[in-house]
Amino acid sequence: MAKYLGTIDVTTEGFKGIVSNPQNRQEVNSPLFNSLGFDIEQYWFGVGESTIYIVFSTPDNDVDVQALVMAVCASGIVNTMKAVRIIDAADGKLAAEKAASILYSPPGN
């Protein structure tokens, strides 16, 4: 399973809906994510900003992740949504070890 960090910049209209009908947004949005085979692991509101942060896991399928971004953006209640694939510290260490073994000559050298 791949993990992603989703960042959503909510519009004024989006927040009007959230405020007029307060709900646990992770629970409300789980069926959308589940319909694509995704699981929401964490759902946070940024304090003092209009951004929501979501960590979700997916089967390794970039097409479905892009479809999610398109569907959310098409709703009109967000300015933008980004989904960045993330790896944990153990995989980061493996990547660093692999990077150390790569022979690379920068341009001009």
MODELLER restraints for C-alpha pairs under 7 A, 6 or more apart:
rsr = mdl.restraints
at = mdl.atoms
rsr.add(forms.Gaussian(group=physical.xy_distance, feature=features.Distance(at['CA:1:A'], at['CA:57:A']), mean=6.13, stdev=0.5))
rsr.add(forms.Gaussian(group=physical.xy_distance, feature=features.Distance(at['CA:1:A'], at['CA:58:A']), mean=5.33, stdev=0.5))
rsr.add(forms.Gaussian(group=physical.xy_distance, feature=features.Distance(at['CA:1:A'], at['CA:59:A']), mean=4.77, stdev=0.5))
rsr.add(forms.Gaussian(group=physical.xy_distance, feature=features.Distance(at['CA:1:A'], at['CA:60:A']), mean=5.96, stdev=0.5))
rsr.add(forms.Gaussian(group=physical.xy_distance, feature=features.Distance(at['CA:2:A'], at['CA:57:A']), mean=5.50, stdev=0.5))
rsr.add(forms.Gaussian(group=physical.xy_distance, feature=features.Distance(at['CA:2:A'], at['CA:58:A']), mean=5.20, stdev=0.5))
rsr.add(forms.Gaussian(group=physical.xy_distance, feature=features.Distance(at['CA:2:A'], at['CA:59:A']), mean=6.04, stdev=0.5))
rsr.add(forms.Gaussian(group=physical.xy_distance, feature=features.Distance(at['CA:2:A'], at['CA:60:A']), mean=5.54, stdev=0.5))
rsr.add(forms.Gaussian(group=physical.xy_distance, feature=features.Distance(at['CA:3:A'], at['CA:55:A']), mean=7.00, stdev=0.5))
rsr.add(forms.Gaussian(group=physical.xy_distance, feature=features.Distance(at['CA:3:A'], at['CA:56:A']), mean=5.69, stdev=0.5))
rsr.add(forms.Gaussian(group=physical.xy_distance, feature=features.Distance(at['CA:3:A'], at['CA:57:A']), mean=4.31, stdev=0.5))
rsr.add(forms.Gaussian(group=physical.xy_distance, feature=features.Distance(at['CA:3:A'], at['CA:58:A']), mean=6.27, stdev=0.5))
rsr.add(forms.Gaussian(group=physical.xy_distance, feature=features.Distance(at['CA:3:A'], at['CA:85:A']), mean=5.77, stdev=0.5))
rsr.add(forms.Gaussian(group=physical.xy_distance, feature=features.Distance(at['CA:3:A'], at['CA:86:A']), mean=5.58, stdev=0.5))
rsr.add(forms.Gaussian(group=physical.xy_distance, feature=features.Distance(at['CA:3:A'], at['CA:87:A']), mean=6.88, stdev=0.5))
rsr.add(forms.Gaussian(group=physical.xy_distance, feature=features.Distance(at['CA:4:A'], at['CA:55:A']), mean=5.68, stdev=0.5))
rsr.add(forms.Gaussian(group=physical.xy_distance, feature=features.Distance(at['CA:4:A'], at['CA:56:A']), mean=5.43, stdev=0.5))
rsr.add(forms.Gaussian(group=physical.xy_distance, feature=features.Distance(at['CA:4:A'], at['CA:57:A']), mean=6.27, stdev=0.5))
rsr.add(forms.Gaussian(group=physical.xy_distance, feature=features.Distance(at['CA:4:A'], at['CA:83:A']), mean=5.91, stdev=0.5))
rsr.add(forms.Gaussian(group=physical.xy_distance, feature=features.Distance(at['CA:4:A'], at['CA:84:A']), mean=5.25, stdev=0.5))
rsr.add(forms.Gaussian(group=physical.xy_distance, feature=features.Distance(at['CA:4:A'], at['CA:85:A']), mean=4.24, stdev=0.5))
rsr.add(forms.Gaussian(group=physical.xy_distance, feature=features.Distance(at['CA:4:A'], at['CA:86:A']), mean=5.33, stdev=0.5))
rsr.add(forms.Gaussian(group=physical.xy_distance, feature=features.Distance(at['CA:5:A'], at['CA:53:A']), mean=6.92, stdev=0.5))
rsr.add(forms.Gaussian(group=physical.xy_distance, feature=features.Distance(at['CA:5:A'], at['CA:54:A']), mean=5.71, stdev=0.5))
rsr.add(forms.Gaussian(group=physical.xy_distance, feature=features.Distance(at['CA:5:A'], at['CA:55:A']), mean=4.64, stdev=0.5))
rsr.add(forms.Gaussian(group=physical.xy_distance, feature=features.Distance(at['CA:5:A'], at['CA:56:A']), mean=6.65, stdev=0.5))
rsr.add(forms.Gaussian(group=physical.xy_distance, feature=features.Distance(at['CA:5:A'], at['CA:83:A']), mean=5.56, stdev=0.5))
rsr.add(forms.Gaussian(group=physical.xy_distance, feature=features.Distance(at['CA:5:A'], at['CA:84:A']), mean=5.23, stdev=0.5))
rsr.add(forms.Gaussian(group=physical.xy_distance, feature=features.Distance(at['CA:5:A'], at['CA:85:A']), mean=6.40, stdev=0.5))
rsr.add(forms.Gaussian(group=physical.xy_distance, feature=features.Distance(at['CA:5:A'], at['CA:86:A']), mean=6.59, stdev=0.5))
rsr.add(forms.Gaussian(group=physical.xy_distance, feature=features.Distance(at['CA:6:A'], at['CA:53:A']), mean=5.66, stdev=0.5))
rsr.add(forms.Gaussian(group=physical.xy_distance, feature=features.Distance(at['CA:6:A'], at['CA:54:A']), mean=4.86, stdev=0.5))
rsr.add(forms.Gaussian(group=physical.xy_distance, feature=features.Distance(at['CA:6:A'], at['CA:55:A']), mean=6.17, stdev=0.5))
rsr.add(forms.Gaussian(group=physical.xy_distance, feature=features.Distance(at['CA:6:A'], at['CA:81:A']), mean=6.81, stdev=0.5))
rsr.add(forms.Gaussian(group=physical.xy_distance, feature=features.Distance(at['CA:6:A'], at['CA:82:A']), mean=5.46, stdev=0.5))
rsr.add(forms.Gaussian(group=physical.xy_distance, feature=features.Distance(at['CA:6:A'], at['CA:83:A']), mean=4.30, stdev=0.5))
rsr.add(forms.Gaussian(group=physical.xy_distance, feature=features.Distance(at['CA:6:A'], at['CA:84:A']), mean=6.41, stdev=0.5))
rsr.add(forms.Gaussian(group=physical.xy_distance, feature=features.Distance(at['CA:7:A'], at['CA:51:A']), mean=6.52, stdev=0.5))
rsr.add(forms.Gaussian(group=physical.xy_distance, feature=features.Distance(at['CA:7:A'], at['CA:52:A']), mean=5.76, stdev=0.5))
rsr.add(forms.Gaussian(group=physical.xy_distance, feature=features.Distance(at['CA:7:A'], at['CA:53:A']), mean=4.76, stdev=0.5))
rsr.add(forms.Gaussian(group=physical.xy_distance, feature=features.Distance(at['CA:7:A'], at['CA:54:A']), mean=6.48, stdev=0.5))
rsr.add(forms.Gaussian(group=physical.xy_distance, feature=features.Distance(at['CA:7:A'], at['CA:81:A']), mean=5.56, stdev=0.5))
rsr.add(forms.Gaussian(group=physical.xy_distance, feature=features.Distance(at['CA:7:A'], at['CA:82:A']), mean=5.23, stdev=0.5))
rsr.add(forms.Gaussian(group=physical.xy_distance, feature=features.Distance(at['CA:7:A'], at['CA:83:A']), mean=6.54, stdev=0.5))
rsr.add(forms.Gaussian(group=physical.xy_distance, feature=features.Distance(at['CA:8:A'], at['CA:51:A']), mean=5.39, stdev=0.5))
rsr.add(forms.Gaussian(group=physical.xy_distance, feature=features.Distance(at['CA:8:A'], at['CA:52:A']), mean=5.09, stdev=0.5))
rsr.add(forms.Gaussian(group=physical.xy_distance, feature=features.Distance(at['CA:8:A'], at['CA:53:A']), mean=6.51, stdev=0.5))
rsr.add(forms.Gaussian(group=physical.xy_distance, feature=features.Distance(at['CA:8:A'], at['CA:78:A']), mean=6.66, stdev=0.5))
rsr.add(forms.Gaussian(group=physical.xy_distance, feature=features.Distance(at['CA:8:A'], at['CA:80:A']), mean=5.82, stdev=0.5))
rsr.add(forms.Gaussian(group=physical.xy_distance, feature=features.Distance(at['CA:8:A'], at['CA:81:A']), mean=4.38, stdev=0.5))
rsr.add(forms.Gaussian(group=physical.xy_distance, feature=features.Distance(at['CA:8:A'], at['CA:82:A']), mean=6.58, stdev=0.5))
rsr.add(forms.Gaussian(group=physical.xy_distance, feature=features.Distance(at['CA:9:A'], at['CA:50:A']), mean=5.60, stdev=0.5))
rsr.add(forms.Gaussian(group=physical.xy_distance, feature=features.Distance(at['CA:9:A'], at['CA:51:A']), mean=4.51, stdev=0.5))
rsr.add(forms.Gaussian(group=physical.xy_distance, feature=features.Distance(at['CA:9:A'], at['CA:52:A']), mean=6.56, stdev=0.5))
rsr.add(forms.Gaussian(group=physical.xy_distance, feature=features.Distance(at['CA:9:A'], at['CA:78:A']), mean=5.57, stdev=0.5))
rsr.add(forms.Gaussian(group=physical.xy_distance, feature=features.Distance(at['CA:9:A'], at['CA:79:A']), mean=5.39, stdev=0.5))
rsr.add(forms.Gaussian(group=physical.xy_distance, feature=features.Distance(at['CA:9:A'], at['CA:80:A']), mean=5.31, stdev=0.5))
rsr.add(forms.Gaussian(group=physical.xy_distance, feature=features.Distance(at['CA:9:A'], at['CA:81:A']), mean=6.42, stdev=0.5))
rsr.add(forms.Gaussian(group=physical.xy_distance, feature=features.Distance(at['CA:10:A'], at['CA:50:A']), mean=5.56, stdev=0.5))
rsr.add(forms.Gaussian(group=physical.xy_distance, feature=features.Distance(at['CA:10:A'], at['CA:51:A']), mean=6.15, stdev=0.5))
rsr.add(forms.Gaussian(group=physical.xy_distance, feature=features.Distance(at['CA:10:A'], at['CA:77:A']), mean=6.11, stdev=0.5))
rsr.add(forms.Gaussian(group=physical.xy_distance, feature=features.Distance(at['CA:10:A'], at['CA:78:A']), mean=4.24, stdev=0.5))
rsr.add(forms.Gaussian(group=physical.xy_distance, feature=features.Distance(at['CA:10:A'], at['CA:79:A']), mean=5.90, stdev=0.5))
rsr.add(forms.Gaussian(group=physical.xy_distance, feature=features.Distance(at['CA:11:A'], at['CA:77:A']), mean=5.36, stdev=0.5))
rsr.add(forms.Gaussian(group=physical.xy_distance, feature=features.Distance(at['CA:11:A'], at['CA:78:A']), mean=4.96, stdev=0.5))
rsr.add(forms.Gaussian(group=physical.xy_distance, feature=features.Distance(at['CA:11:A'], at['CA:79:A']), mean=5.80, stdev=0.5))
rsr.add(forms.Gaussian(group=physical.xy_distance, feature=features.Distance(at['CA:13:A'], at['CA:77:A']), mean=6.06, stdev=0.5))
rsr.add(forms.Gaussian(group=physical.xy_distance, feature=features.Distance(at['CA:14:A'], at['CA:77:A']), mean=4.54, stdev=0.5))
rsr.add(forms.Gaussian(group=physical.xy_distance, feature=features.Distance(at['CA:14:A'], at['CA:78:A']), mean=6.69, stdev=0.5))
rsr.add(forms.Gaussian(group=physical.xy_distance, feature=features.Distance(at['CA:26:A'], at['CA:43:A']), mean=5.82, stdev=0.5))
rsr.add(forms.Gaussian(group=physical.xy_distance, feature=features.Distance(at['CA:30:A'], at['CA:40:A']), mean=6.45, stdev=0.5))
rsr.add(forms.Gaussian(group=physical.xy_distance, feature=features.Distance(at['CA:33:A'], at['CA:39:A']), mean=6.17, stdev=0.5))
rsr.add(forms.Gaussian(group=physical.xy_distance, feature=features.Distance(at['CA:33:A'], at['CA:40:A']), mean=6.96, stdev=0.5))
rsr.add(forms.Gaussian(group=physical.xy_distance, feature=features.Distance(at['CA:36:A'], at['CA:64:A']), mean=6.69, stdev=0.5))
rsr.add(forms.Gaussian(group=physical.xy_distance, feature=features.Distance(at['CA:37:A'], at['CA:58:A']), mean=6.45, stdev=0.5))
rsr.add(forms.Gaussian(group=physical.xy_distance, feature=features.Distance(at['CA:38:A'], at['CA:56:A']), mean=6.61, stdev=0.5))
rsr.add(forms.Gaussian(group=physical.xy_distance, feature=features.Distance(at['CA:38:A'], at['CA:57:A']), mean=5.58, stdev=0.5))
rsr.add(forms.Gaussian(group=physical.xy_distance, feature=features.Distance(at['CA:38:A'], at['CA:58:A']), mean=4.60, stdev=0.5))
rsr.add(forms.Gaussian(group=physical.xy_distance, feature=features.Distance(at['CA:39:A'], at['CA:56:A']), mean=5.43, stdev=0.5))
rsr.add(forms.Gaussian(group=physical.xy_distance, feature=features.Distance(at['CA:39:A'], at['CA:57:A']), mean=5.31, stdev=0.5))
rsr.add(forms.Gaussian(group=physical.xy_distance, feature=features.Distance(at['CA:39:A'], at['CA:58:A']), mean=6.73, stdev=0.5))
rsr.add(forms.Gaussian(group=physical.xy_distance, feature=features.Distance(at['CA:40:A'], at['CA:54:A']), mean=6.99, stdev=0.5))
rsr.add(forms.Gaussian(group=physical.xy_distance, feature=features.Distance(at['CA:40:A'], at['CA:55:A']), mean=6.10, stdev=0.5))
rsr.add(forms.Gaussian(group=physical.xy_distance, feature=features.Distance(at['CA:40:A'], at['CA:56:A']), mean=4.31, stdev=0.5))
rsr.add(forms.Gaussian(group=physical.xy_distance, feature=features.Distance(at['CA:40:A'], at['CA:57:A']), mean=6.61, stdev=0.5))
rsr.add(forms.Gaussian(group=physical.xy_distance, feature=features.Distance(at['CA:41:A'], at['CA:55:A']), mean=5.46, stdev=0.5))
rsr.add(forms.Gaussian(group=physical.xy_distance, feature=features.Distance(at['CA:41:A'], at['CA:56:A']), mean=5.26, stdev=0.5))
rsr.add(forms.Gaussian(group=physical.xy_distance, feature=features.Distance(at['CA:42:A'], at['CA:54:A']), mean=5.55, stdev=0.5))
rsr.add(forms.Gaussian(group=physical.xy_distance, feature=features.Distance(at['CA:42:A'], at['CA:55:A']), mean=5.01, stdev=0.5))
rsr.add(forms.Gaussian(group=physical.xy_distance, feature=features.Distance(at['CA:42:A'], at['CA:56:A']), mean=6.99, stdev=0.5))
rsr.add(forms.Gaussian(group=physical.xy_distance, feature=features.Distance(at['CA:43:A'], at['CA:53:A']), mean=5.83, stdev=0.5))
rsr.add(forms.Gaussian(group=physical.xy_distance, feature=features.Distance(at['CA:43:A'], at['CA:54:A']), mean=4.52, stdev=0.5))
rsr.add(forms.Gaussian(group=physical.xy_distance, feature=features.Distance(at['CA:43:A'], at['CA:55:A']), mean=6.60, stdev=0.5))
rsr.add(forms.Gaussian(group=physical.xy_distance, feature=features.Distance(at['CA:44:A'], at['CA:52:A']), mean=5.69, stdev=0.5))
rsr.add(forms.Gaussian(group=physical.xy_distance, feature=features.Distance(at['CA:44:A'], at['CA:53:A']), mean=5.02, stdev=0.5))
rsr.add(forms.Gaussian(group=physical.xy_distance, feature=features.Distance(at['CA:44:A'], at['CA:54:A']), mean=6.31, stdev=0.5))
rsr.add(forms.Gaussian(group=physical.xy_distance, feature=features.Distance(at['CA:45:A'], at['CA:51:A']), mean=6.30, stdev=0.5))
rsr.add(forms.Gaussian(group=physical.xy_distance, feature=features.Distance(at['CA:45:A'], at['CA:52:A']), mean=4.54, stdev=0.5))
rsr.add(forms.Gaussian(group=physical.xy_distance, feature=features.Distance(at['CA:45:A'], at['CA:53:A']), mean=6.23, stdev=0.5))
rsr.add(forms.Gaussian(group=physical.xy_distance, feature=features.Distance(at['CA:46:A'], at['CA:52:A']), mean=5.84, stdev=0.5))
rsr.add(forms.Gaussian(group=physical.xy_distance, feature=features.Distance(at['CA:69:A'], at['CA:81:A']), mean=6.04, stdev=0.5))
rsr.add(forms.Gaussian(group=physical.xy_distance, feature=features.Distance(at['CA:73:A'], at['CA:80:A']), mean=6.33, stdev=0.5))
rsr.add(forms.Gaussian(group=physical.xy_distance, feature=features.Distance(at['CA:73:A'], at['CA:81:A']), mean=6.57, stdev=0.5))
